[in-house]
Amino acid sequence: MKITLLSSKGQITIPKEIQIALQIGHQSKLALYPQKGGLLVKPLRSSLVEQTAGSLRHLISKEKKGVPFEKVREETHKIVAKALVNK
């Protein structure tokens, strides 16, 4: 058992060894479940999309930045369809 304090801002510090055991760190999302007599805290695992968001940013040309995802997806479908037809 580890003991921690609730700050004046309603924050708690999770001891480092518990963070390591749960594989959580700075900015990890946690789900809080109030239970009779206590509180259950579970880490939320992010999706693959969230984990890789922004990792390909360096590959996007300046003129393409800010283009809505739907438009990019439509263009990609057209390119892939054309490549498949030409095979």
Residue pairs with C-beta under 8 A, 6 or more apart in sequence:
2 15
2 17
2 18
4 12
4 13
4 14
4 15
5 12
5 13
6 12
14 24
19 25
22 43
23 43
24 30
24 43
28 43
28 44
29 43
29 44
29 46
30 41
30 42
30 43
30 44
31 41
31 42
31 43
31 44
32 39
32 40
32 41
33 39
33 40
33 41
33 42
34 40
64 72
